[in-house]
């Protein structure tokens, strides 16, 4: 059985009154690319978001992903769990190129990887996510121009690709369990997919 990773185009559109802008909210396992003046928003716990844009045209996009836990050596770039992150990054980059971005102009800002999920401290999921995204971008020769990774707090990320602006808010006083539950549900989906068989990567 071949399992295709469930990486979806974000579809939660709204008008952000704080920034007087049309916006898209990304949930775990989603991505979005645009050549419009649009705000991309996500909330991260142990997941990571890569904000990638063409520095010349302003075409940009964001993803939101987590590596599932695996039994393989996490230090190996080819272990099974890394394929999920690879897919999340490749689909974002491919979609950017498809709508007109040039690979040579791409630059990235990366966020997340917080140690926020109960019971995941041993697996160090946030750190693994952070290490993965930096290694992937280095391998692909995409320059990282800003990063805010690891720590213990969730983050809310606002990305304005057209004007090359990112705002990050540390959610230090967040008392609800919405982020943790959302990421646990996402992690469970990844675990089931990982147990189902091989993963098919496609362009």
C-alpha positions, -999 to +999 in steps of 0.1 A: +000+000+000+013+035-009+003+064+013+002+099-002+009+125+025-021+147+033-007+181+027-036+204+018-041+239+004-053+261+032-089+273+026-097+293+057-100+329+043-110+358+065-106+396+068-080+405+094-093+438+110-060+443+129-040+446+097-069+457+074-060+429+051-075+398+034-059+368+051-056+330+050-052+310+082-031+278+079-037+247+101-013+218+106-006+200+073-016+230+051+002+253+028-006+284+007+011+303-020+001+337-035+012+365-058-014+388-043-011+413-014-024+387+011-016+380+048-008+344+057-013+335+094-006+304+115-002+294+151+027+271+159+035+249+188+061+221+181+052+224+143+074+245+120+063+270+093+086+280+064+078+313+049+094+314+015+093+342-011+108+354-043+128+384-032+123+401-065+086+395-074+072+391-039+055+358-048+055+339-015+040+311+005+039+293+039+036+258+051+029+243+085+042+208+092+055+184+118+078+153+114+061+122+128+080+102+153+100+073+138+122+045+150+150+054+126+180+075+135+167+111+136+202+122+125+198+105+091+186+128+064+169+099+047+149+084+076+112+077+070+099+106+091+120+132+072+100+124+041+070+141+055+090+173+060+106+169+026+071+166+010+058+197+029+088+217+017+088+204-019+051+211-025+055+247-012+085+254-034+070+237-065+038+257-061+057+289-058+076+281-090+044+272-107+029+306-102+060+325-113+087+326-086+123+320-097+142+295-077+174+316-077+154+344-060+140+323-031+147+332+005+132+318+037+121+327+072+114+298+095+095+296+128+082+272+154+096+240+169+086+249+204+086+224+232+049+227+240+033+193+238+030+172+270+047+139+266+068+149+236+098+162+255+117+129+252+111+127+215+122+164+212+098+169+183+102+206+182+140+205+180+138+178+153+114+199+132+137+230+136+168+210+127+151+195+097+139+227+081+173+244+084+191+214+069+166+211+041+170+248+031+208+245+034+207+215+011+184+233-014+206+264-012+177+286-002+190+314+020+175+317+055+172+354+063+153+351+096+144+325+121+127+321+155+129+284+165+126+261+195+119+278+229+090+268+250+062+291+238+037+287+210+039+314+183+015+332+161+031+341+127+019+368+104+035+367+069+031+395+043+050+380+013+043+409-010+060+435+013+086+411+028+073+414+064+069+388+091+056+395+126+059+368+153+040+370+186+050+346+214+019+334+231+033+334+266+000+336+285-020+311+265-040+290+289-062+270+266-053+236+250-063+244+215-028+244+200-017+213+218-049+194+209-046+204+172-010+193+170-018+160+188-046+153+163-022+161+135+005+139+150-020+110+152-029+114+115+008+113+106+014+082+128-015+064+111-001+073+077+034+063+087+021+029+098+002+024+065+031+019+042+054+038+019+050+075+011+047+087-025+064+120-032+053+138-063+058+172-079 
